[in-house]
Amino acid sequence: MKPFTVLHLIRTGCMQENREGRIKWILASAFAGTTVLFLASLFVGKYPLTLNQLLEKEEQALRVFLTLRLPRTSMALLGGFALGIAGNVYQTVFRNPLAAPDIIGVSSGASAGAAFGILFLSSGTAAVTFSAFLGALTAVLLTLSLAGTGREKGNASIVLSGIAVHALAQTMLMVLKLTADPEKELSSIEYWMMGSLGGITSYRMPVTVLVCLGALTGIFLLRRQVLLLSVEDEESRMLGVDVGKIRLMVLLLATLLVAAVISVTGLISFVGLLAPHTARLLAGKSRSSVMLLGGLMGSILLITADMLARGIAAGELPVSIFTSLLGAPFLLYLMAGKGKAYF
């Protein structure tokens, strides 16, 4: 073997080792950052908690911690992770860096479902949550059904069907708003659409956790196939992927994630769009690490936004205000600066 070839192989091996070491360091840092934010979030709020209060088992402090603070922070952790993973799936499957839950009608379907629940079922959280979840699933199933009836079978038909379903759901939402009582029902609909973790309690968590864990397990088991969907359909088929079946499965799993989260929190903007971009910016071409890192970035973003929502003012503020304030400038940076390579 020629000397320059040996040197080339050594250099390539060193670069690969350095890249893998860098990715491991980034993932470890993301885990550490998520853990620190999670612990800090447990003690931030209108009723400030201290570690001494919990260690001394003060009754009021323990009640606030177990009933409100721990479930809320856990929902921010799980919800951000789920939205980050779902955003990564949408962007990978559609090969579109701007793909988000709205692209196939998830968010608009959930909004219409929540409005229907507020108007016709009950103002209670259980009815609204169920109605929003059902609305999101209905919108996506309608999108996929419409896409299946077209002559062209592929991403373009799904996106076009999603746009149509999104428009239909928005029309239904406007009609429902017109029939709502301006003083009570309309304000409830608008507040739900702004997103908040303020209503999260230990009683609302179990179903959401089970759905998210099941969907996340399915997505991670199919992670190799998801990566292969990022190339052209013909290439994916040559690599042994049943494109139509796998695309349908992962889109439904991602939809379950989004629906399970926003049905209990309301609409949360930017997390599913921004978290995967941040992961690509940090991990570069290590596509196998982007999915997990995207989930961690989503958790970090949503926990930070929720801490600001309940700590920056005397009253409770919608969390989407802060996800937008954190997300929009960074997205502009990605588009204008270093992130151009990821678009």
C-alpha positions as a Markdown table, in Angstrom:
| # | Residue | x | y | z |
|---|---|---|---|---|
| 1 | Met | 0.0 | 0.0 | 0.0 |
| 2 | Lys | 1.4 | 3.4 | -0.9 |
| 3 | Pro | 2.4 | 5.8 | 1.9 |
| 4 | Phe | 0.0 | 8.5 | 0.9 |
| 5 | Thr | -2.9 | 6.0 | 1.0 |
| 6 | Val | -1.9 | 4.9 | 4.5 |
| 7 | Leu | -1.7 | 8.5 | 5.6 |
| 8 | His | -5.1 | 9.2 | 4.0 |
| 9 | Leu | -6.7 | 6.2 | 5.8 |
| 10 | Ile | -5.2 | 7.3 | 9.2 |
| 11 | Arg | -6.4 | 10.9 | 8.7 |
| 12 | Thr | -9.9 | 9.7 | 7.7 |
| 13 | Gly | -10.0 | 7.4 | 10.7 |
| 14 | Cys | -8.9 | 10.2 | 13.1 |
| 15 | Met | -11.5 | 12.5 | 11.6 |
| 16 | Gln | -14.2 | 9.9 | 12.0 |
| 17 | Glu | -13.1 | 9.3 | 15.6 |
| 18 | Asn | -13.1 | 13.0 | 16.4 |
| 19 | Arg | -16.5 | 13.5 | 14.8 |
| 20 | Glu | -18.0 | 10.6 | 16.9 |
| 21 | Gly | -16.3 | 12.0 | 20.0 |
| 22 | Arg | -17.8 | 15.4 | 19.3 |
| 23 | Ile | -21.3 | 14.0 | 18.8 |
| 24 | Lys | -21.1 | 12.1 | 22.1 |
| 25 | Trp | -20.0 | 15.2 | 23.9 |
| 26 | Ile | -22.9 | 17.2 | 22.3 |
| 27 | Leu | -25.4 | 14.5 | 23.3 |
| 28 | Ala | -24.0 | 14.3 | 26.9 |
| 29 | Ser | -24.2 | 18.1 | 27.1 |
| 30 | Ala | -27.8 | 18.1 | 25.9 |
| 31 | Phe | -28.7 | 15.5 | 28.5 |
| 32 | Ala | -27.0 | 17.5 | 31.2 |
| 33 | Gly | -28.6 | 20.7 | 30.1 |
| 34 | Thr | -32.1 | 19.1 | 30.0 |
| 35 | Thr | -31.6 | 17.6 | 33.5 |
| 36 | Val | -30.4 | 21.0 | 35.0 |
| 37 | Leu | -33.4 | 22.8 | 33.4 |
| 38 | Phe | -35.8 | 20.2 | 34.6 |
| 39 | Leu | -34.6 | 20.4 | 38.2 |
| 40 | Ala | -34.5 | 24.2 | 38.1 |
| 41 | Ser | -38.1 | 24.3 | 36.7 |
| 42 | Leu | -39.4 | 22.4 | 39.7 |
| 43 | Phe | -38.7 | 25.4 | 42.0 |
| 44 | Val | -39.9 | 28.3 | 39.7 |
| 45 | Gly | -43.4 | 29.6 | 39.9 |
| 46 | Lys | -45.9 | 31.8 | 41.8 |
| 47 | Tyr | -45.4 | 29.6 | 44.8 |
| 48 | Pro | -41.6 | 29.4 | 45.1 |
| 49 | Leu | -40.3 | 26.1 | 46.5 |
| 50 | Thr | -37.1 | 25.4 | 48.2 |
| 51 | Leu | -35.2 | 22.1 | 48.7 |
| 52 | Asn | -35.4 | 22.6 | 52.5 |
| 53 | Gln | -39.2 | 22.7 | 52.3 |
| 54 | Leu | -39.4 | 19.4 | 50.5 |
| 55 | Leu | -36.8 | 17.8 | 52.8 |
| 56 | Glu | -38.7 | 18.9 | 55.8 |
| 57 | Lys | -42.0 | 17.6 | 54.3 |
| 58 | Glu | -44.0 | 20.8 | 54.6 |
| 59 | Glu | -47.5 | 19.9 | 53.7 |
| 60 | Gln | -48.3 | 22.8 | 51.4 |
| 61 | Ala | -45.0 | 22.6 | 49.6 |
| 62 | Leu | -45.3 | 18.9 | 49.0 |
| 63 | Arg | -48.9 | 19.3 | 47.7 |
| 64 | Val | -47.8 | 22.0 | 45.3 |
| 65 | Phe | -44.7 | 20.0 | 44.2 |
| 66 | Leu | -46.5 | 16.6 | 43.7 |
| 67 | Thr | -49.9 | 17.9 | 42.3 |
| 68 | Leu | -48.8 | 20.9 | 40.1 |
| 69 | Arg | -45.1 | 21.5 | 39.7 |
| 70 | Leu | -43.8 | 18.0 | 39.0 |
| 71 | Pro | -46.5 | 17.1 | 36.5 |
| 72 | Arg | -46.2 | 20.5 | 34.7 |
| 73 | Thr | -42.4 | 20.2 | 34.4 |
| 74 | Ser | -42.6 | 16.6 | 33.4 |
| 75 | Met | -45.1 | 17.6 | 30.7 |
| 76 | Ala | -42.8 | 20.3 | 29.4 |
| 77 | Leu | -40.0 | 17.7 | 29.3 |
| 78 | Leu | -42.1 | 15.0 | 27.5 |
| 79 | Gly | -44.0 | 17.5 | 25.3 |
| 80 | Gly | -40.9 | 19.2 | 24.1 |
| 81 | Phe | -39.1 | 15.9 | 23.4 |
| 82 | Ala | -42.2 | 14.6 | 21.5 |
| 83 | Leu | -42.6 | 17.7 | 19.4 |
| 84 | Gly | -38.9 | 17.7 | 18.6 |
| 85 | Ile | -39.0 | 14.1 | 17.4 |
| 86 | Ala | -42.3 | 14.6 | 15.5 |
| 87 | Gly | -40.8 | 17.7 | 13.8 |
| 88 | Asn | -37.7 | 15.7 | 12.8 |
| 89 | Val | -39.9 | 13.0 | 11.3 |
| 90 | Tyr | -42.0 | 15.5 | 9.3 |
| 91 | Gln | -38.9 | 17.2 | 7.9 |
| 92 | Thr | -37.2 | 14.0 | 7.0 |
| 93 | Val | -40.2 | 12.3 | 5.4 |
| 94 | Phe | -41.2 | 15.3 | 3.4 |
| 95 | Arg | -37.6 | 16.3 | 2.7 |
| 96 | Asn | -38.6 | 19.8 | 3.6 |
| 97 | Pro | -36.8 | 21.8 | 6.3 |
| 98 | Leu | -39.9 | 23.9 | 6.9 |
| 99 | Ala | -42.2 | 21.0 | 7.5 |
| 100 | Ala | -44.2 | 21.2 | 10.7 |
| 101 | Pro | -47.4 | 19.7 | 12.1 |
| 102 | Asp | -49.5 | 22.1 | 10.1 |
| 103 | Ile | -48.3 | 20.6 | 6.9 |
| 104 | Ile | -50.8 | 17.7 | 7.2 |
| 105 | Gly | -53.4 | 19.5 | 9.2 |
| 106 | Val | -52.6 | 18.2 | 12.7 |
| 107 | Ser | -52.6 | 21.6 | 14.5 |
| 108 | Ser | -55.6 | 23.0 | 12.7 |
| 109 | Gly | -57.6 | 19.8 | 13.2 |
| 110 | Ala | -56.8 | 19.9 | 16.9 |
| 111 | Ser | -57.9 | 23.6 | 17.1 |
| 112 | Ala | -61.2 | 22.8 | 15.4 |
| 113 | Gly | -61.7 | 19.8 | 17.7 |
| 114 | Ala | -61.0 | 21.8 | 20.8 |
| 115 | Ala | -63.4 | 24.6 | 19.7 |
| 116 | Phe | -66.1 | 22.0 | 19.1 |
| 117 | Gly | -65.5 | 20.5 | 22.5 |
| 118 | Ile | -65.7 | 23.9 | 24.3 |
| 119 | Leu | -68.9 | 24.8 | 22.5 |
| 120 | Phe | -70.9 | 21.5 | 22.4 |
| 121 | Leu | -69.4 | 19.0 | 24.8 |
| 122 | Ser | -68.2 | 20.6 | 28.0 |
| 123 | Ser | -65.9 | 23.3 | 29.2 |
| 124 | Gly | -64.1 | 20.7 | 31.3 |
| 125 | Thr | -60.6 | 19.8 | 30.4 |
| 126 | Ala | -61.3 | 16.1 | 29.8 |
| 127 | Ala | -63.9 | 16.8 | 27.1 |
| 128 | Val | -61.8 | 19.5 | 25.4 |
| 129 | Thr | -58.7 | 17.3 | 25.5 |
| 130 | Phe | -60.5 | 14.3 | 23.9 |
| 131 | Ser | -62.1 | 16.5 | 21.3 |
| 132 | Ala | -58.8 | 18.1 | 20.3 |
| 133 | Phe | -57.1 | 14.8 | 20.1 |
| 134 | Leu | -59.8 | 13.3 | 18.0 |
| 135 | Gly | -59.8 | 16.4 | 15.7 |
| 136 | Ala | -56.1 | 16.1 | 15.1 |
| 137 | Leu | -56.3 | 12.4 | 14.2 |
| 138 | Thr | -59.4 | 13.0 | 12.0 |
| 139 | Ala | -57.6 | 15.7 | 10.1 |
| 140 | Val | -54.5 | 13.5 | 9.4 |
| 141 | Leu | -56.6 | 10.5 | 8.4 |
| 142 | Leu | -58.5 | 12.7 | 6.0 |
| 143 | Thr | -55.3 | 14.1 | 4.6 |
| 144 | Leu | -53.9 | 10.6 | 4.0 |
| 145 | Ser | -57.1 | 9.4 | 2.5 |
| 146 | Leu | -57.3 | 12.2 | 0.1 |
| 147 | Ala | -53.7 | 11.7 | -0.9 |
| 148 | Gly | -54.4 | 8.0 | -1.5 |
| 149 | Thr | -57.2 | 8.8 | -4.0 |
| 150 | Gly | -55.0 | 10.9 | -6.3 |
| 151 | Arg | -53.1 | 9.7 | -9.3 |
| 152 | Glu | -49.7 | 10.7 | -7.9 |
| 153 | Lys | -48.7 | 8.8 | -4.8 |
| 154 | Gly | -46.0 | 10.6 | -2.8 |
| 155 | Asn | -45.0 | 13.5 | -0.7 |
| 156 | Ala | -46.4 | 16.1 | -3.0 |
| 157 | Ser | -49.9 | 14.7 | -2.9 |
| 158 | Ile | -49.8 | 14.4 | 0.9 |
| 159 | Val | -48.7 | 18.0 | 1.2 |
| 160 | Leu | -51.4 | 19.3 | -1.2 |
| 161 | Ser | -54.0 | 17.2 | 0.7 |
| 162 | Gly | -52.8 | 18.6 | 4.0 |
| 163 | Ile | -53.1 | 22.2 | 2.7 |
| 164 | Ala | -56.7 | 21.5 | 1.7 |
| 165 | Val | -57.6 | 19.8 | 5.0 |
| 166 | His | -55.8 | 22.7 | 6.9 |
| 167 | Ala | -58.0 | 25.2 | 5.0 |
| 168 | Leu | -61.1 | 23.2 | 5.7 |
| 169 | Ala | -60.3 | 22.9 | 9.5 |
| 170 | Gln | -59.6 | 26.7 | 9.6 |
| 171 | Thr | -63.0 | 27.4 | 8.0 |
| 172 | Met | -64.7 | 25.2 | 10.5 |
| 173 | Leu | -62.8 | 26.9 | 13.3 |
| 174 | Met | -64.0 | 30.3 | 12.1 |
| 175 | Val | -67.6 | 29.2 | 11.9 |
| 176 | Leu | -67.3 | 27.8 | 15.5 |
| 177 | Lys | -65.9 | 31.1 | 16.7 |
| 178 | Leu | -68.8 | 33.0 | 15.1 |
| 179 | Thr | -71.3 | 30.9 | 17.1 |
| 180 | Ala | -69.3 | 31.2 | 20.4 |
| 181 | Asp | -70.3 | 33.4 | 23.3 |
| 182 | Pro | -67.8 | 36.3 | 23.0 |
| 183 | Glu | -67.5 | 36.6 | 26.8 |
| 184 | Lys | -66.9 | 33.0 | 27.8 |
| 185 | Glu | -66.5 | 30.4 | 25.0 |
| 186 | Leu | -64.6 | 32.6 | 22.5 |
| 187 | Ser | -62.1 | 33.6 | 25.1 |
| 188 | Ser | -61.6 | 29.9 | 26.1 |
| 189 | Ile | -61.0 | 29.0 | 22.4 |
| 190 | Glu | -58.5 | 31.8 | 22.0 |
| 191 | Tyr | -56.6 | 31.0 | 25.2 |
| 192 | Trp | -56.4 | 27.3 | 24.2 |
| 193 | Met | -54.9 | 28.2 | 20.9 |
| 194 | Met | -52.2 | 30.3 | 22.6 |
| 195 | Gly | -51.0 | 27.2 | 24.5 |
| 196 | Ser | -50.3 | 26.8 | 28.2 |
| 197 | Leu | -49.0 | 24.3 | 30.6 |
| 198 | Gly | -50.9 | 25.9 | 33.5 |
| 199 | Gly | -53.7 | 23.4 | 33.5 |
| 200 | Ile | -51.4 | 20.3 | 33.7 |
| 201 | Thr | -52.0 | 18.2 | 36.8 |
| 202 | Ser | -51.1 | 14.7 | 37.8 |
| 203 | Tyr | -54.6 | 13.6 | 36.7 |
| 204 | Arg | -54.2 | 14.6 | 33.1 |
| 205 | Met | -50.8 | 13.0 | 32.6 |
| 206 | Pro | -51.3 | 9.2 | 32.4 |
| 207 | Val | -53.0 | 8.9 | 29.0 |
| 208 | Thr | -50.7 | 11.4 | 27.4 |
| 209 | Val | -47.6 | 9.7 | 28.8 |
| 210 | Leu | -48.7 | 6.3 | 27.5 |
| 211 | Val | -49.6 | 7.5 | 24.0 |
| 212 | Cys | -46.3 | 9.4 | 23.7 |
| 213 | Leu | -44.2 | 6.5 | 25.0 |
| 214 | Gly | -45.8 | 4.1 | 22.6 |
| 215 | Ala | -45.4 | 6.4 | 19.6 |
| 216 | Leu | -41.8 | 7.2 | 20.5 |
| 217 | Thr | -41.0 | 3.5 | 20.8 |
| 218 | Gly | -42.4 | 2.9 | 17.4 |
| 219 | Ile | -40.5 | 5.8 | 15.8 |
| 220 | Phe | -37.1 | 4.8 | 17.3 |
| 221 | Leu | -37.7 | 1.2 | 16.2 |
| 222 | Leu | -38.2 | 2.5 | 12.7 |
| 223 | Arg | -35.4 | 5.1 | 12.8 |
| 224 | Arg | -33.4 | 3.5 | 10.1 |
| 225 | Gln | -36.4 | 3.4 | 7.7 |
| 226 | Val | -37.1 | 7.0 | 8.6 |
| 227 | Leu | -33.6 | 8.0 | 7.6 |
| 228 | Leu | -34.0 | 6.1 | 4.3 |
| 229 | Leu | -37.1 | 8.1 | 3.5 |
| 230 | Ser | -35.0 | 11.2 | 3.3 |
| 231 | Val | -33.8 | 10.1 | -0.2 |
| 232 | Glu | -35.8 | 9.7 | -3.3 |
| 233 | Asp | -38.5 | 7.0 | -3.3 |
| 234 | Glu | -36.9 | 4.9 | -5.9 |
| 235 | Glu | -33.6 | 4.8 | -4.0 |
| 236 | Ser | -35.5 | 3.9 | -0.8 |
| 237 | Arg | -37.2 | 1.0 | -2.5 |
| 238 | Met | -33.8 | -0.2 | -3.8 |
| 239 | Leu | -32.6 | -0.2 | -0.2 |
| 240 | Gly | -35.5 | -2.5 | 0.8 |
| 241 | Val | -37.9 | 0.1 | 2.2 |
| 242 | Asp | -41.7 | -0.3 | 1.6 |
| 243 | Val | -42.0 | 3.4 | 1.1 |
| 244 | Gly | -45.8 | 3.7 | 1.2 |
| 245 | Lys | -46.2 | 1.6 | 4.3 |
| 246 | Ile | -43.4 | 3.0 | 6.3 |
| 247 | Arg | -44.3 | 6.6 | 5.4 |
| 248 | Leu | -47.9 | 6.0 | 6.5 |
| 249 | Met | -46.7 | 4.4 | 9.8 |
| 250 | Val | -44.2 | 7.0 | 10.8 |
| 251 | Leu | -46.6 | 9.9 | 9.9 |
| 252 | Leu | -49.3 | 8.4 | 12.0 |
| 253 | Leu | -46.9 | 7.8 | 14.9 |
| 254 | Ala | -45.6 | 11.4 | 14.6 |
| 255 | Thr | -49.2 | 12.6 | 14.5 |
| 256 | Leu | -50.0 | 10.7 | 17.7 |
| 257 | Leu | -47.1 | 12.4 | 19.4 |
| 258 | Val | -48.3 | 15.9 | 18.4 |
| 259 | Ala | -52.0 | 15.2 | 19.1 |
| 260 | Ala | -51.2 | 13.7 | 22.5 |
| 261 | Val | -49.2 | 16.8 | 23.5 |
| 262 | Ile | -51.3 | 19.7 | 22.1 |
| 263 | Ser | -54.6 | 18.2 | 23.2 |
| 264 | Val | -53.5 | 18.9 | 26.8 |
| 265 | Thr | -51.4 | 22.0 | 26.3 |
| 266 | Gly | -53.0 | 23.8 | 23.4 |
| 267 | Leu | -51.1 | 24.9 | 20.4 |
| 268 | Ile | -47.3 | 25.3 | 21.0 |
| 269 | Ser | -45.5 | 27.1 | 18.1 |
| 270 | Phe | -42.0 | 26.7 | 16.8 |
| 271 | Val | -40.8 | 23.7 | 18.9 |
| 272 | Gly | -41.4 | 21.1 | 16.3 |
| 273 | Leu | -39.9 | 23.4 | 13.6 |
| 274 | Leu | -36.9 | 24.7 | 15.5 |
| 275 | Ala | -35.7 | 21.8 | 17.5 |
| 276 | Pro | -34.6 | 19.6 | 14.5 |
| 277 | His | -32.8 | 22.5 | 12.9 |
| 278 | Thr | -30.9 | 23.2 | 16.1 |
| 279 | Ala | -29.9 | 19.5 | 16.2 |
| 280 | Arg | -28.7 | 19.5 | 12.6 |
| 281 | Leu | -26.7 | 22.7 | 13.4 |
| 282 | Leu | -25.0 | 21.0 | 16.3 |
| 283 | Ala | -24.6 | 17.5 | 15.0 |
| 284 | Gly | -23.8 | 18.3 | 11.4 |
| 285 | Lys | -24.0 | 15.3 | 9.1 |
| 286 | Ser | -24.5 | 12.8 | 11.9 |
| 287 | Arg | -28.0 | 11.9 | 10.9 |
| 288 | Ser | -28.3 | 9.0 | 13.3 |
| 289 | Ser | -27.9 | 11.4 | 16.2 |
| 290 | Val | -30.1 | 14.2 | 14.9 |
| 291 | Met | -33.4 | 12.6 | 16.0 |
| 292 | Leu | -32.4 | 12.1 | 19.6 |
| 293 | Leu | -30.7 | 15.4 | 19.8 |
| 294 | Gly | -33.8 | 17.1 | 18.2 |
| 295 | Gly | -36.0 | 15.7 | 21.0 |
| 296 | Leu | -33.6 | 17.0 | 23.7 |
| 297 | Met | -33.5 | 20.4 | 22.0 |
| 298 | Gly | -37.3 | 20.4 | 22.1 |
| 299 | Ser | -37.3 | 19.6 | 25.8 |
| 300 | Ile | -34.8 | 22.4 | 26.5 |
| 301 | Leu | -36.8 | 24.9 | 24.5 |
| 302 | Leu | -40.2 | 24.1 | 26.0 |
| 303 | Ile | -38.9 | 23.9 | 29.6 |
| 304 | Thr | -37.2 | 27.2 | 29.2 |
| 305 | Ala | -40.3 | 28.8 | 27.7 |
| 306 | Asp | -42.5 | 27.5 | 30.5 |
| 307 | Met | -40.2 | 28.8 | 33.2 |
| 308 | Leu | -40.4 | 32.2 | 31.6 |
| 309 | Ala | -44.2 | 31.9 | 31.2 |
| 310 | Arg | -44.7 | 31.4 | 35.0 |
| 311 | Gly | -41.7 | 33.3 | 36.3 |
| 312 | Ile | -41.4 | 36.5 | 34.3 |
| 313 | Ala | -44.7 | 38.1 | 35.3 |
| 314 | Ala | -47.2 | 38.1 | 38.2 |
| 315 | Gly | -49.8 | 36.3 | 36.1 |
| 316 | Glu | -49.7 | 33.2 | 33.9 |
| 317 | Leu | -48.6 | 33.9 | 30.3 |
| 318 | Pro | -49.2 | 31.6 | 27.3 |
| 319 | Val | -46.1 | 29.5 | 26.6 |
| 320 | Ser | -46.3 | 30.0 | 22.9 |
| 321 | Ile | -45.3 | 33.7 | 23.4 |
| 322 | Phe | -42.0 | 32.6 | 24.7 |
| 323 | Thr | -41.4 | 29.7 | 22.2 |
| 324 | Ser | -42.0 | 32.2 | 19.4 |
| 325 | Leu | -39.7 | 34.8 | 21.1 |
| 326 | Leu | -37.0 | 32.2 | 21.5 |
| 327 | Gly | -37.6 | 30.5 | 18.2 |
| 328 | Ala | -38.2 | 33.2 | 15.6 |
| 329 | Pro | -34.8 | 35.0 | 16.0 |
| 330 | Phe | -32.9 | 31.7 | 15.9 |
| 331 | Leu | -34.8 | 30.6 | 12.8 |
| 332 | Leu | -33.8 | 33.9 | 11.1 |
| 333 | Tyr | -30.2 | 33.2 | 12.1 |
| 334 | Leu | -30.4 | 29.8 | 10.5 |
| 335 | Met | -31.8 | 31.2 | 7.3 |
| 336 | Ala | -29.4 | 34.2 | 7.1 |
| 337 | Gly | -26.2 | 32.8 | 8.6 |
| 338 | Lys | -24.4 | 29.6 | 9.2 |
| 339 | Gly | -27.7 | 27.6 | 9.0 |
| 340 | Lys | -28.0 | 28.2 | 5.2 |
| 341 | Ala | -26.3 | 24.8 | 4.8 |
| 342 | Tyr | -29.2 | 23.1 | 6.5 |
| 343 | Phe | -31.9 | 24.5 | 4.2 |
